[in-house]
Structures are given as C-alpha cells and as structure tokens.
Amino acid sequence: MTVTIRRATARDASLIAGFNVAMAQESEDRALDAALLEQGVRHVLLEPGDGFYLVAEVNGQAAGSLLVTYEWSDWRNGRFWWVQSVYVLPEYRRRGVYSRMHARVREAALADGHACGLRLYVEKDNTGAQATYSHIGMQKTGYRLFEEEFDRGTS
C-alpha cells in the first residue's frame, strides 16, 4: 500500500466536501448542507491565510483529507495549528493513513516558525479517533469546548 500526502487544490473541493458530509453523518449523525460546505471548502482553498487541506492518496486514489486552521495564542506568542474535518475512508482506517497526514502537518508546523503546537477536537463518543490521537502522542486536555453559533441565514 503506497500512501502519499499532498496539499489540496481547487480540483479537490468536491471530494473534500463529500468526505466532510460523510464524516459529520458518521461521527455526529448530522446532515450538512453540501452546497454550503463546498463553498466553505473553496474559501479555504482560495484564502491560504485561513488554513489549508491535505489529501491522502492510497495507490493513487483519494483515501482521506483534513483541514488545518490557525489560532493565535498570546500566552505563547505563537499560533496553534488546529486539525479539523478529519476523514479517512473506512477501508483505509487503522492502516496508517491518518498518522501519515498528521506527521505531514506536524512537520510543516515545526518548520513554520510561528507554530507553538497542534490542537484538535473530537466528538466525545468517537473512541476510535481518540485512540488514534493518543497513539500518535497527542494529550487529552482539561478544557471543554463551548460555542455559540450564529444563524447567518444560510441553512
């Protein structure tokens, strides 16, 4: 099995949006607006200051993707890189695909000069993903995530 990791391009927008729809359905039993989601993916692909996507390919076929966004930390005078929208096709899970994507993110963050660490959030009942993140050396934090979503008339 040959796994390659590459930066996503505009040609990958529909693929990534499809992966995100599948991830939300699978992990949260949540149906996303596919058209709105694809617009959001395209935005990041056109605005690299907001983040970037990686695509994993196995033997030349797309097998997964993830998104990296940034958060400034005044405490550390640096940026946390947030790993988000992680999806690996079921047939490629537990075969090192995510680990290779994560390694690429980590390598890029270490070379960045402003990065102070990696963060991600995971659905509380997604024990498979939590085991993967622990296995690659990430630590569970003592923080809980709170949010307030705004209705922007897009749903």
DSSP file (Angstrom, degrees, kcal/mol; ACC not computed):
  #  RESIDUE AA STRUCTURE BP1 BP2  ACC     N-H-->O    O-->H-N    N-H-->O    O-->H-N    TCO  KAPPA ALPHA  PHI   PSI    X-CA   Y-CA   Z-CA
    1    1 A M              0   0    0      0, 0.0     2,-0.6     0, 0.0    57,-0.0   0.000 360.0 360.0 360.0 118.8    0.0    0.0    0.0
    2    2 A T        -     0   0    0      2,-0.0    57,-3.2     0, 0.0     2,-0.5  -0.887 360.0-168.0-101.7 118.0    1.6    3.3   -1.1
    3    3 A V  E     -A   58   0A   0     -2,-0.6     2,-0.4    55,-0.2    55,-0.2  -0.913   5.5-177.9-108.3 127.1    0.3    6.3    0.8
    4    4 A T  E     -A   57   0A   0     53,-2.6    53,-3.0    -2,-0.5     2,-0.4  -0.957  11.4-154.7-121.9 145.9    1.1    9.8   -0.5
    5    5 A I  E     +A   56   0A   0     -2,-0.4     2,-0.3    51,-0.2    51,-0.2  -0.970  21.5 166.5-119.9 131.6    0.1   13.1    1.2
    6    6 A R  E     -A   55   0A   0     49,-2.4    49,-2.9    -2,-0.4     2,-0.2  -0.954  40.8 -95.1-141.2 159.7   -0.4   16.3   -0.7
    7    7 A R  E     -A   54   0A   0     -2,-0.3    47,-0.3    47,-0.2     2,-0.1  -0.535  49.0-113.5 -69.8 139.9   -1.8   19.8   -0.4
    8    8 A A        -     0   0    0     45,-2.5     2,-0.2    -2,-0.2    45,-0.2  -0.387  30.6-160.2 -72.8 153.9   -5.3   20.0   -1.7
    9    9 A T    >   -     0   0    0     -2,-0.1     3,-2.2    45,-0.0     4,-0.2  -0.736  40.5 -88.6-123.9 175.8   -6.1   22.1   -4.8
   10   10 A A  G >  S+     0   0    0      1,-0.3     3,-1.5    -2,-0.2     4,-0.3   0.802 123.6  66.3 -57.1 -29.4   -9.3   23.6   -6.2
   11   11 A R  G 3  S+     0   0    0      1,-0.3     4,-0.3     2,-0.1    -1,-0.3   0.699  96.9  56.8 -65.4 -17.3   -9.8   20.4   -8.1
   12   12 A D  G <> S+     0   0    0     -3,-2.2     4,-2.8     1,-0.2     5,-0.3   0.456  75.8  99.7 -92.0  -2.1  -10.3   18.6   -4.7
   13   13 A A  H <> S+     0   0    0     -3,-1.5     4,-2.6    -4,-0.2     5,-0.2   0.902  84.9  43.3 -57.1 -48.2  -13.1   20.8   -3.4
   14   14 A S  H  > S+     0   0    0     -4,-0.3     4,-2.4    -3,-0.2    -1,-0.2   0.902 114.5  51.1 -65.8 -40.2  -16.0   18.4   -4.2
   15   15 A L  H  > S+     0   0    0     -4,-0.3     4,-2.3     2,-0.2    -2,-0.2   0.948 112.7  45.1 -59.9 -50.4  -14.0   15.4   -2.9
   16   16 A I  H  X S+     0   0    0     -4,-2.8     4,-2.5     1,-0.2    -2,-0.2   0.908 111.6  52.4 -63.2 -43.1  -13.3   17.1    0.4
   17   17 A A  H  X S+     0   0    0     -4,-2.6     4,-2.3    -5,-0.3    -1,-0.2   0.912 109.7  50.0 -59.3 -41.9  -16.8   18.4    0.8
   18   18 A G  H  X S+     0   0    0     -4,-2.4     4,-2.2     1,-0.2    -2,-0.2   0.904 109.5  50.5 -63.1 -41.7  -18.1   14.8    0.2
   19   19 A F  H  X S+     0   0    0     -4,-2.3     4,-2.6     1,-0.2    -1,-0.2   0.907 110.6  50.3 -61.4 -40.9  -15.6   13.5    2.8
   20   20 A N  H  X S+     0   0    0     -4,-2.5     4,-2.5     2,-0.2     5,-0.2   0.878 108.2  51.7 -67.9 -37.3  -16.9   16.1    5.3
   21   21 A V  H  X S+     0   0    0     -4,-2.3     4,-2.1     2,-0.2    -1,-0.2   0.936 112.9  46.0 -61.2 -45.4  -20.5   15.2    4.7
   22   22 A A  H  X S+     0   0    0     -4,-2.2     4,-2.6     1,-0.2    -2,-0.2   0.905 111.7  51.5 -64.5 -42.1  -19.7   11.6    5.4
   23   23 A M  H  X S+     0   0    0     -4,-2.6     4,-3.1     2,-0.2     5,-0.4   0.927 110.9  47.0 -61.8 -46.2  -17.7   12.5    8.5
   24   24 A A  H  X S+     0   0    0     -4,-2.5     6,-1.9     1,-0.2     4,-1.8   0.896 114.5  47.3 -64.5 -40.1  -20.5   14.6   10.0
   25   25 A Q  H  X S+     0   0    0     -4,-2.1     4,-1.0     4,-0.3    -1,-0.2   0.925 118.0  41.8 -65.2 -44.0  -23.1   11.9    9.3
   26   26 A E  H  < S+     0   0    0     -4,-2.6    -2,-0.2    -5,-0.2    -3,-0.2   0.914 124.0  32.7 -71.1 -45.6  -20.9    9.1   10.7
   27   27 A S  H  < S+     0   0    0     -4,-3.1    98,-0.2    -5,-0.2    -3,-0.2   0.771 137.8  15.6 -89.1 -26.4  -19.5   10.8   13.8
   28   28 A E  H  < S-     0   0    0     -4,-1.8    -3,-0.2    -5,-0.4    -2,-0.2   0.372  91.1-121.6-128.1   2.0  -22.4   13.1   14.8
   29   29 A D     <  +     0   0    0     -4,-1.0     2,-0.5    -5,-0.4    -4,-0.3   0.909  66.8 145.2  51.7  43.6  -25.4   11.8   12.9
   30   30 A R        -     0   0    0     -6,-1.9     2,-0.6    -9,-0.1    -1,-0.2  -0.948  46.6-144.4-119.3 128.1  -25.6   15.3   11.4
   31   31 A A        -     0   0    0     -2,-0.5     2,-0.3    -3,-0.1   -10,-0.1  -0.808  21.1-157.4 -91.2 122.9  -26.6   16.1    7.9
   32   32 A L        -     0   0    0     -2,-0.6     2,-1.0   -11,-0.2     3,-0.1  -0.672  27.6-105.0 -98.4 155.2  -24.7   19.1    6.5
   33   33 A D     >  -     0   0    0     -2,-0.3     4,-2.7     1,-0.2     5,-0.2  -0.700  33.1-159.0 -75.9 104.7  -25.7   21.4    3.6
   34   34 A A  H  > S+     0   0    0     -2,-1.0     4,-2.4     1,-0.2    -1,-0.2   0.852  87.0  50.7 -60.9 -38.4  -23.4   20.0    0.9
   35   35 A A  H  > S+     0   0    0      2,-0.2     4,-1.8     1,-0.2    -1,-0.2   0.927 113.3  44.8 -67.1 -44.2  -23.6   23.2   -1.2
   36   36 A L  H  > S+     0   0    0      1,-0.2     4,-2.1     2,-0.2    -2,-0.2   0.909 112.9  52.4 -64.4 -41.9  -22.7   25.5    1.7
   37   37 A L  H  X S+     0   0    0     -4,-2.7     4,-2.4     1,-0.2    -2,-0.2   0.916 107.0  51.3 -60.4 -44.6  -20.0   23.1    2.8
   38   38 A E  H  X S+     0   0    0     -4,-2.4     4,-2.6     1,-0.2    -1,-0.2   0.878 108.0  53.0 -63.8 -35.6  -18.4   23.1   -0.7
   39   39 A Q  H  X S+     0   0    0     -4,-1.8     4,-2.1     2,-0.2    -1,-0.2   0.909 109.1  50.1 -61.9 -40.8  -18.4   26.9   -0.6
   40   40 A G  H  X S+     0   0    0     -4,-2.1     4,-1.7     2,-0.2    -2,-0.2   0.891 110.7  48.6 -65.1 -39.9  -16.6   26.7    2.7
   41   41 A V  H  X S+     0   0    0     -4,-2.4     4,-2.1     1,-0.2    -2,-0.2   0.944 110.9  50.3 -63.5 -47.8  -14.0   24.3    1.3
   42   42 A R  H  X S+     0   0    0     -4,-2.6     4,-1.7     1,-0.2    -2,-0.2   0.868 104.8  59.1 -59.5 -36.7  -13.5   26.5   -1.7
   43   43 A H  H  X S+     0   0    0     -4,-2.1     4,-1.6     1,-0.2     3,-0.5   0.952 107.3  45.1 -57.0 -50.6  -13.0   29.5    0.5
   44   44 A V  H  < S+     0   0    0     -4,-1.7     7,-0.2     1,-0.2    -1,-0.2   0.902 110.2  54.6 -62.5 -40.1  -10.0   27.9    2.3
   45   45 A L  H  < S+     0   0    0     -4,-2.1    -1,-0.2     1,-0.2    -2,-0.2   0.811 115.3  40.0 -63.8 -28.0   -8.5   26.8   -0.9
   46   46 A L  H  < S+     0   0    0     -4,-1.7    -1,-0.2    -3,-0.5    -2,-0.2   0.638 118.0  48.6 -92.4 -16.7   -8.6   30.4   -2.2
   47   47 A E    ><  +     0   0    0     -4,-1.6     3,-2.5    -3,-0.2     4,-0.5  -0.713  61.5 177.3-125.4  79.0   -7.6   32.0    1.1
   48   48 A P  G >  S+     0   0    0      0, 0.0     3,-0.7     0, 0.0    -1,-0.1   0.685  75.5  71.9 -61.7 -17.3   -4.5   30.2    2.4
   49   49 A G  G 3  S+     0   0    0      1,-0.2    21,-0.1    20,-0.0     3,-0.1   0.732  96.4  53.2 -66.7 -19.8   -4.2   32.6    5.4
   50   50 A D  G <  S-     0   0    0     -3,-2.5    20,-0.4     1,-0.3     2,-0.3   0.626 125.3 -80.8 -89.0 -14.9   -7.3   30.8    6.8
   51   51 A G    <   -     0   0    0     -3,-0.7    -1,-0.3    -4,-0.5     2,-0.3  -0.941  40.2-108.2 148.5-168.7   -5.8   27.4    6.5
   52   52 A F  E     - B   0  68A   0     16,-1.8    16,-2.8    -2,-0.3     2,-0.3  -0.985  15.5-129.7-155.8 159.5   -5.1   24.5    4.2
   53   53 A Y  E     - B   0  67A   0     -2,-0.3   -45,-2.5    14,-0.2     2,-0.4  -0.861  12.0-154.8-110.4 147.4   -6.3   21.0    3.4
   54   54 A L  E     -AB   7  66A   0     12,-2.2    12,-1.8    -2,-0.3     2,-0.4  -0.937   7.1-155.4-114.0 147.0   -4.3   17.9    2.9
   55   55 A V  E     -AB   6  65A   0    -49,-2.9   -49,-2.4    -2,-0.4     2,-0.5  -0.982   5.0-149.9-120.4 133.4   -5.4   14.9    0.8
   56   56 A A  E     -AB   5  64A   0      8,-2.8     7,-3.4    -2,-0.4     8,-1.3  -0.872  12.7-165.8-100.3 134.9   -4.2   11.4    1.4
   57   57 A E  E     -AB   4  62A   0    -53,-3.0   -53,-2.6    -2,-0.5     2,-0.6  -0.970   8.8-157.7-120.9 137.2   -4.0    9.0   -1.6
   58   58 A V  E >  S-AB   3  61A   0      3,-3.0     3,-2.0    -2,-0.4   -55,-0.2  -0.966  83.9 -18.8-113.4 119.4   -3.6    5.3   -1.4
   59   59 A N  T 3  S-     0   0    0    -57,-3.2    -1,-0.2    -2,-0.6   -56,-0.1   0.864 131.4 -50.5  50.2  39.4   -2.2    3.8   -4.6
   60   60 A G  T 3  S+     0   0    0    -58,-0.4     2,-0.4     1,-0.2    -1,-0.3   0.398 116.9 109.9  85.6  -2.5   -3.2    7.0   -6.4
   61   61 A Q  E <  S-B   58   0A   0     -3,-2.0    -3,-3.0     1,-0.0    -1,-0.2  -0.892  77.7-104.5-110.2 137.0   -6.8    7.0   -5.1
   62   62 A A  E     +B   57   0A   0     -2,-0.4    -5,-0.3    -5,-0.2     3,-0.1  -0.334  44.3 165.2 -58.5 131.4   -8.1    9.6   -2.6
   63   63 A A  E     -     0   0A   0     -7,-3.4    26,-3.1     1,-0.4     2,-0.3   0.509  56.8 -20.4-125.9 -14.1   -8.5    8.0    0.8
   64   64 A G  E     -BC  56  88A   0     -8,-1.3    -8,-2.8    24,-0.3    -1,-0.4  -0.981  49.4-156.6 179.6 171.8   -8.8   10.9    3.2
   65   65 A S  E     -BC  55  87A   0     22,-2.4    22,-2.4    -2,-0.3     2,-0.3  -0.975   2.7-166.4-157.0 166.0   -8.4   14.5    4.0
   66   66 A L  E     -B   54   0A   0    -12,-1.8   -12,-2.2    -2,-0.3     2,-0.4  -0.975  15.5-132.7-153.2 162.4   -8.0   17.0    6.8
   67   67 A L  E     -BC  53  84A   0     17,-3.0    17,-3.4    -2,-0.3     2,-0.5  -0.922  10.8-158.4-116.6 140.8   -8.1   20.8    7.3
   68   68 A V  E     +BC  52  83A   0    -16,-2.8   -16,-1.8    -2,-0.4     2,-0.2  -0.990  16.6 171.6-117.8 128.3   -5.7   22.9    9.3
   69   69 A T  E     - C   0  82A   0     13,-2.1    13,-3.0    -2,-0.5     2,-0.3  -0.764  24.9-117.8-123.8 175.8   -6.7   26.3   10.6
   70   70 A Y  E     - C   0  81A   0    -20,-0.4     2,-0.4    -2,-0.2    11,-0.2  -0.881  18.7-173.1-124.6 147.7   -4.9   28.7   12.9
   71   71 A E  E     - C   0  80A   0      9,-2.0     9,-3.1    -2,-0.3     2,-0.3  -0.983  24.1-132.9-136.4 124.6   -5.4   30.2   16.4
   72   72 A W  E     - C   0  79A   0     -2,-0.4     2,-0.6     7,-0.2     7,-0.2  -0.583  15.7-158.0 -76.9 136.4   -3.2   32.9   17.8
   73   73 A S  E  >> - C   0  78A   0      5,-3.2     5,-1.6    -2,-0.3     4,-1.2  -0.946  11.8-172.1-116.1 110.2   -2.0   32.3   21.4
   74   74 A D  T  45S+     0   0    0     -2,-0.6    -1,-0.1     1,-0.2     5,-0.0   0.836  87.5  62.0 -67.6 -30.7   -0.9   35.5   23.2
   75   75 A W  T  45S+     0   0    0      1,-0.2    -1,-0.2     3,-0.1    -2,-0.0   0.829 119.0  26.2 -61.7 -31.4    0.3   33.3   26.1
   76   76 A R  T  45S-     0   0    0     -3,-0.4    -1,-0.2     2,-0.2    -2,-0.2   0.463  98.6-129.1-111.8  -4.4    2.8   31.6   23.8
   77   77 A N  T  <5S+     0   0    0     -4,-1.2     2,-0.3     1,-0.2    -3,-0.2   0.929  78.8  87.5  50.4  48.3    3.3   34.4   21.2
   78   78 A G  E   <S-C   73   0A   0     -5,-1.6    -5,-3.2    -7,-0.1     2,-0.5  -0.952  79.4 -94.5-160.8 176.0    2.6   31.8   18.6
   79   79 A R  E     -Cd  72 115A   0     35,-3.3    37,-2.6    -2,-0.3    38,-0.8  -0.877  22.3-144.5-107.4 130.6   -0.1   30.0   16.5
   80   80 A F  E     -Cd  71 117A   0     -9,-3.1    -9,-2.0    -2,-0.5     2,-0.7  -0.759  17.9-138.1 -81.3 138.0   -1.7   26.8   17.3
   81   81 A W  E     -Cd  70 118A   0     36,-2.7    38,-2.5    -2,-0.4     2,-0.5  -0.898  16.6-150.3 -96.1 118.9   -2.5   24.7   14.3
   82   82 A W  E     -Cd  69 119A   0    -13,-3.0   -13,-2.1    -2,-0.7     2,-0.6  -0.807   1.2-148.8 -93.7 124.4   -6.0   23.2   14.6
   83   83 A V  E     +Cd  68 120A   0     36,-3.2    38,-0.6    -2,-0.5     2,-0.3  -0.838  33.9 160.8 -91.9 123.2   -6.5   19.9   12.8
   84   84 A Q  E     +C   67   0A   0    -17,-3.4   -17,-3.0    -2,-0.6    38,-0.0  -0.828  40.7  32.5-137.6 170.9  -10.1   19.7   11.7
   85   85 A S  E    S-     0   0A   0     -2,-0.3     2,-0.4   -19,-0.2    -1,-0.2   0.852  70.9-178.0  48.4  45.5  -12.5   17.9    9.4
   86   86 A V  E     +     0   0A   0    -20,-0.2     2,-0.3    -3,-0.1   -20,-0.2  -0.598   7.3 165.5 -77.7 129.8  -10.5   14.7    9.5
   87   87 A Y  E     +C   65   0A   0    -22,-2.4   -22,-2.4    -2,-0.4     2,-0.4  -0.967  15.3 176.9-148.0 133.0  -11.9   11.9    7.4
   88   88 A V  E     -C   64   0A   0     -2,-0.3   -24,-0.3   -24,-0.2     5,-0.1  -1.000  41.5-106.5-129.8 131.4  -10.4    8.6    6.2
   89   89 A L    >   -     0   0    0    -26,-3.1     3,-2.4    -2,-0.4     4,-0.5  -0.260  34.5-114.9 -54.3 141.4  -12.5    6.2    4.1
   90   90 A P  G >  S+     0   0    0      0, 0.0     3,-1.2     0, 0.0    -1,-0.1   0.826 112.9  58.9 -51.6 -38.1  -13.5    3.2    6.3
   91   91 A E  G 3  S+     0   0    0      1,-0.2    -2,-0.1     3,-0.0   -28,-0.0   0.635 108.8  45.9 -70.5 -10.7  -11.4    0.7    4.2
   92   92 A Y  G X >S+     0   0    0     -3,-2.4     3,-0.9   -29,-0.2     5,-0.7   0.364  84.8 117.3-111.1   3.5   -8.2    2.6    5.0
   93   93 A R  T < 5S+     0   0    0     -3,-1.2    -4,-0.0    -4,-0.5     0, 0.0  -0.399  76.3  19.8 -73.3 150.7   -8.7    3.2    8.7
   94   94 A R  T 3 5S+     0   0    0     -2,-0.1    -1,-0.2     1,-0.1    -3,-0.0   0.749 100.5  99.4  63.2  25.6   -6.2    1.7   11.2
   95   95 A R  T < 5S-     0   0    0     -3,-0.9    -2,-0.1     0, 0.0    -1,-0.1   0.185 103.8 -95.5-125.1  14.4   -3.7    1.4    8.3
   96   96 A G  T  >5S+     0   0    0      3,-0.0     4,-1.8     4,-0.0     5,-0.2   0.500  88.1 121.7  90.9   4.1   -1.6    4.5    9.0
   97   97 A V  H  ><S+     0   0    0     -5,-0.7     4,-2.0     2,-0.2     5,-0.2   0.965  80.9  40.5 -66.8 -51.4   -3.3    6.9    6.6
   98   98 A Y  H  > S+     0   0    0      1,-0.2     4,-3.2     2,-0.2     5,-0.3   0.929 112.0  57.3 -62.9 -42.1   -4.2    9.5    9.3
   99   99 A S  H  > S+     0   0    0      1,-0.2     4,-2.3     2,-0.2    -1,-0.2   0.877 107.5  48.4 -56.3 -37.8   -0.9    9.0   11.0
  100  100 A R  H  X S+     0   0    0     -4,-1.8     4,-1.9     2,-0.2    -1,-0.2   0.894 111.7  48.5 -70.9 -38.9    0.9   10.0    7.8
  101  101 A M  H  X S+     0   0    0     -4,-2.0     4,-2.2     2,-0.2    -2,-0.2   0.939 112.7  49.1 -63.1 -44.7   -1.3   13.1    7.3
  102  102 A H  H  X S+     0   0    0     -4,-3.2     4,-3.0     1,-0.2     5,-0.2   0.909 108.2  53.3 -61.1 -43.0   -0.7   14.1   10.9
  103  103 A A  H  X S+     0   0    0     -4,-2.3     4,-2.5    -5,-0.3    -1,-0.2   0.889 108.4  50.6 -59.7 -39.3    3.0   13.6   10.5
  104  104 A R  H  X S+     0   0    0     -4,-1.9     4,-2.2     2,-0.2    -1,-0.2   0.915 111.6  47.6 -65.5 -42.2    3.0   15.9    7.5
  105  105 A V  H  X S+     0   0    0     -4,-2.2     4,-2.7     2,-0.2    -2,-0.2   0.940 112.9  48.8 -61.8 -47.0    1.0   18.6    9.5
  106  106 A R  H  X S+     0   0    0     -4,-3.0     4,-2.7     1,-0.2    -2,-0.2   0.912 110.5  50.5 -60.5 -44.6    3.5   18.3   12.4
  107  107 A E  H  X S+     0   0    0     -4,-2.5     4,-1.4    -5,-0.2    -1,-0.2   0.916 112.8  46.3 -60.3 -44.2    6.5   18.6   10.1
  108  108 A A  H  X S+     0   0    0     -4,-2.2     4,-0.7     2,-0.2    -2,-0.2   0.894 112.4  50.5 -66.5 -40.2    5.0   21.7    8.5
  109  109 A A  H >X S+     0   0    0     -4,-2.7     3,-0.9     1,-0.2     4,-0.6   0.918 108.6  51.3 -65.1 -43.4    4.1   23.2   11.9
  110  110 A L  H 3< S+     0   0    0     -4,-2.7     3,-0.3     1,-0.3    -1,-0.2   0.832 112.6  46.9 -62.8 -31.3    7.6   22.6   13.3
  111  111 A A  H 3< S+     0   0    0     -4,-1.4    -1,-0.3    -5,-0.2    -2,-0.2   0.585  93.9  82.9 -83.2 -10.8    9.1   24.3   10.2
  112  112 A D  H << S-     0   0    0     -3,-0.9    -1,-0.2    -4,-0.7    -2,-0.2   0.837  79.1-146.3 -68.9 -37.1    6.7   27.3   10.4
  113  113 A G  S  < S+     0   0    0     -4,-0.6    -1,-0.1    -3,-0.3    -3,-0.1   0.044  90.5  56.1  91.7 -28.6    8.5   29.4   13.0
  114  114 A H  S    S+     0   0    0     -5,-0.1   -35,-3.3   -36,-0.1     2,-0.2   0.537  78.8 106.3-109.6 -12.9    5.2   30.8   14.5
  115  115 A A  E     +d   79   0A   0     -6,-0.5   -35,-0.2   -37,-0.2    -2,-0.2  -0.481  38.6 177.9 -72.4 135.5    3.6   27.5   15.3
  116  116 A C  E     -     0   0A   0    -37,-2.6     2,-0.3     1,-0.4   -36,-0.2   0.410  61.2 -37.4-115.5  -2.6    3.5   26.6   19.0
  117  117 A G  E     -d   80   0A   0    -38,-0.8   -36,-2.7    -8,-0.0    -1,-0.4  -0.934  56.6 -91.9 164.7 175.2    1.6   23.4   18.9
  118  118 A L  E     +d   81   0A   0     -2,-0.3     2,-0.3   -38,-0.2   -36,-0.2  -0.908  35.3 178.5-114.8 143.1   -1.2   21.3   17.4
  119  119 A R  E     +d   82   0A   0    -38,-2.5   -36,-3.2    -2,-0.4     2,-0.3  -0.961   5.1 168.0-137.8 156.6   -4.7   21.0   18.6
  120  120 A L  E     -d   83   0A   0     -2,-0.3     2,-0.4   -38,-0.2   -36,-0.1  -0.971  22.5-137.3-157.1 161.7   -7.9   19.2   17.6
  121  121 A Y        -     0   0    0    -38,-0.6     2,-0.4    -2,-0.3    -2,-0.0  -0.918  17.4-165.0-120.4 154.7  -11.3   18.4   19.0
  122  122 A V        -     0   0    0     -2,-0.4    -2,-0.0   -38,-0.0     2,-0.0  -0.992  33.4 -95.9-139.9 142.6  -13.0   15.1   18.7
  123  123 A E    >   -     0   0    0     -2,-0.4     3,-2.2     1,-0.1     7,-0.2  -0.357  40.6-121.5 -58.6 135.1  -16.6   14.1   19.3
  124  124 A K  T 3  S+     0   0    0      1,-0.3    -1,-0.1     3,-0.0     6,-0.0   0.718 108.8  44.5 -59.4 -25.6  -16.9   12.8   22.8
  125  125 A D  T 3  S+     0   0    0    -98,-0.2     2,-1.9     1,-0.1    -1,-0.3   0.396  82.1 103.5 -98.8   2.9  -18.1    9.3   21.8
  126  126 A N    <>  +     0   0    0     -3,-2.2     4,-2.1     1,-0.2     5,-0.1  -0.533  40.1 163.6 -86.2  75.5  -15.7    8.8   18.9
  127  127 A T  H  >  +     0   0    0     -2,-1.9     4,-2.3     1,-0.2    -1,-0.2   0.802  67.8  59.6 -67.4 -30.0  -13.4    6.4   20.8
  128  128 A G  H  > S+     0   0    0     -3,-0.2     4,-1.9     2,-0.2    -1,-0.2   0.941 108.9  43.1 -63.1 -46.9  -11.7    5.1   17.7
  129  129 A A  H  > S+     0   0    0      1,-0.2     4,-2.6     2,-0.2    -2,-0.2   0.904 112.2  54.2 -65.1 -40.7  -10.5    8.6   16.8
  130  130 A Q  H  X S+     0   0    0     -4,-2.1     4,-2.3     1,-0.2    -1,-0.2   0.900 107.5  50.5 -61.1 -40.2   -9.5    9.3   20.4
  131  131 A A  H  X S+     0   0    0     -4,-2.3     4,-2.5     2,-0.2    -1,-0.2   0.904 110.1  50.6 -63.7 -40.7   -7.4    6.1   20.4
  132  132 A T  H  X S+     0   0    0     -4,-1.9     4,-1.6     2,-0.2    -2,-0.2   0.935 110.6  48.2 -61.7 -46.6   -5.7    7.2   17.2
  133  133 A Y  H  <>S+     0   0    0     -4,-2.6     5,-2.3     1,-0.2    -2,-0.2   0.887 113.3  47.6 -64.8 -39.1   -4.8   10.6   18.6
  134  134 A S  H ><5S+     0   0    0     -4,-2.3     3,-1.6    -5,-0.2    -1,-0.2   0.912 108.0  56.5 -64.8 -42.0   -3.5    9.2   21.8
  135  135 A H  H 3<5S+     0   0    0     -4,-2.5    -2,-0.2     1,-0.3    -1,-0.2   0.835 104.8  51.3 -60.4 -34.5   -1.4    6.6   19.9
  136  136 A I  T 3<5S-     0   0    0     -4,-1.6    -1,-0.3    -5,-0.1    -2,-0.2   0.416 127.7 -95.7 -87.6   4.2    0.3    9.4   17.9
  137  137 A G  T < 5S+     0   0    0     -3,-1.6    -3,-0.2     1,-0.3     2,-0.2   0.521  74.4 142.1 102.7   5.8    1.3   11.2   21.0
  138  138 A M      < -     0   0    0     -5,-2.3     2,-0.4    -6,-0.2    -1,-0.3  -0.540  41.4-136.7 -79.4 149.8   -1.4   13.8   21.5
  139  139 A Q        -     0   0    0     -2,-0.2     2,-0.3     0, 0.0    -1,-0.0  -0.857  12.3-119.4-109.6 139.7   -2.6   14.5   25.0
  140  140 A K        -     0   0    0     -2,-0.4     2,-0.2     1,-0.1   -10,-0.0  -0.577  36.0-144.0 -69.9 136.6   -6.2   15.0   26.3
  141  141 A T        -     0   0    0     -2,-0.3    -1,-0.1     2,-0.2     0, 0.0  -0.480  17.9-120.5 -98.9 172.4   -6.5   18.5   27.8
  142  142 A G  S    S+     0   0    0     -2,-0.2     2,-0.2     2,-0.1    -1,-0.1   0.336  79.7 105.7 -90.9   5.6   -8.6   19.7   30.8
  143  143 A Y        -     0   0    0      2,-0.0     2,-0.4     0, 0.0    -2,-0.2  -0.557  56.1-151.7 -88.8 151.8  -10.5   22.1   28.6
  144  144 A R        -     0   0    0     -2,-0.2     2,-0.5     2,-0.0    -2,-0.1  -0.920  21.8-121.4-114.4 147.6  -14.1   21.8   27.5
  145  145 A L        -     0   0    0     -2,-0.4     2,-0.3     2,-0.0   -24,-0.0  -0.771  29.0-178.1 -93.7 129.3  -15.3   23.4   24.3
  146  146 A F        +     0   0    0     -2,-0.5     2,-0.3     2,-0.0    -2,-0.0  -0.910   7.5 175.3-118.8 151.3  -18.2   25.9   24.4
  147  147 A E        -     0   0    0     -2,-0.3     2,-0.4     2,-0.0    -2,-0.0  -0.987  26.3-155.5-151.0 161.1  -19.7   27.6   21.4
  148  148 A E        -     0   0    0     -2,-0.3     2,-0.3     2,-0.0    -2,-0.0  -0.955  21.2-154.7-135.0 117.5  -22.4   29.9   20.2
  149  149 A E        -     0   0    0     -2,-0.4     2,-0.4     2,-0.0    -2,-0.0  -0.725   7.3-141.4 -93.9 143.9  -23.4   29.5   16.6
  150  150 A F        -     0   0    0     -2,-0.3     2,-0.9     2,-0.0    -2,-0.0  -0.855  14.3-126.9-103.0 137.6  -25.0   32.4   14.7
  151  151 A D        +     0   0    0     -2,-0.4    -2,-0.0     1,-0.1     0, 0.0  -0.745  29.2 176.9 -81.9 108.2  -27.8   32.0   12.2
  152  152 A R        -     0   0    0     -2,-0.9    -1,-0.1     0, 0.0    -2,-0.0   0.197  54.2-104.4 -98.2  15.6  -26.5   33.7    9.1
  153  153 A G  S    S+     0   0    0      1,-0.1    -2,-0.1     2,-0.0     0, 0.0   0.754  93.1 113.7  71.8  23.1  -29.5   32.7    7.1
  154  154 A T              0   0    0      1,-0.1  -118,-0.1  -118,-0.0    -1,-0.1   0.444 360.0 360.0-107.1  -1.7  -27.5   30.0    5.2
  155  155 A S              0   0    0   -119,-0.0    -1,-0.1     0, 0.0    -4,-0.0   0.458 360.0 360.0-109.1 360.0  -29.3   26.9    6.5
